[in-house]
């Protein structure tokens, strides 16, 4: 496909290579997108698991801290609750951005997972 003096056969072979290259590029991008979907699903599973563990840990901290009269323990409990509130706000913000991006991309098959 370099010059104007190619035979029809050479032009046809060049066009076939161009089409083959385009098809391979489409297949690679599809495979990459599938890997991103797998990674996303894995990360969401890990996030859900971590949220459960963190809630249980915070519950234990609050429960144990409620039994104590020590000012440092009460302050640690208050700090843990503040951190949890900020973390929930950040996770919600990231999830909202993700949903906005998916909406603009036209991804209708994606189901939203809510982390509780």
JOHUTA-V226612 format. One record per backbone hydrogen bond with DSSP energy under -0.5 kcal/mol. CO is the residue of the C=O (numbers start at 1). NH is the residue of the N-H. E is the energy in kcal/mol with one decimal. If there is no record, write none. Layout:
BEGIN
co = <CO,CO>
nh = <NH,NH>
e = <E,E>
END
This chain:
BEGIN
co = <7,8,9,10,11,12,13,14,15,16,17,18,19,20,21,22,23,24,25,26,27,28,29,30,31,32,33,34,35,36,37,38,39,40,41,42,43,44,45,46,47,48,49,50,51,52,53,54,55,56,57,58,59,60,61,62,63,64,65,70,71,72,73,74,75,76,77,78,79,80,81,82,83,84,85,86,87,88,89,90,91,92,93,94,95,96,97,98,99,100,101,102,102,103,106,113,114>
nh = <11,12,13,14,15,16,17,18,19,20,21,22,23,24,25,26,27,28,29,30,31,32,33,34,35,36,37,38,39,40,41,42,43,44,45,46,47,48,49,50,51,52,53,54,55,56,57,58,59,60,61,62,63,64,65,66,67,67,68,74,75,76,77,78,79,80,81,82,83,84,85,86,87,88,89,90,91,92,93,94,95,96,97,98,99,100,101,102,103,104,105,106,107,106,108,115,116>
e = <-2.4,-2.4,-2.4,-2.5,-2.3,-2.3,-2.3,-2.1,-2.5,-2.8,-2.7,-2.2,-2.6,-2.5,-2.3,-2.2,-2.2,-2.5,-2.3,-2.0,-2.2,-2.5,-2.3,-2.2,-2.1,-2.2,-2.1,-2.2,-2.7,-2.7,-2.5,-2.4,-2.8,-2.5,-2.0,-2.3,-2.6,-2.4,-2.2,-2.7,-2.8,-1.8,-2.1,-3.0,-2.4,-2.0,-2.4,-2.8,-2.5,-2.1,-2.3,-2.8,-2.6,-2.9,-2.7,-1.9,-0.7,-0.5,-0.7,-2.0,-2.2,-2.2,-2.2,-2.3,-2.5,-2.3,-2.2,-2.1,-2.6,-2.2,-2.2,-2.5,-2.6,-2.5,-2.1,-2.3,-2.7,-2.3,-2.2,-2.5,-2.4,-2.4,-2.1,-2.4,-2.5,-2.2,-2.5,-2.5,-2.4,-2.4,-1.9,-0.7,-2.6,-0.6,-1.2,-0.6,-0.7>
END
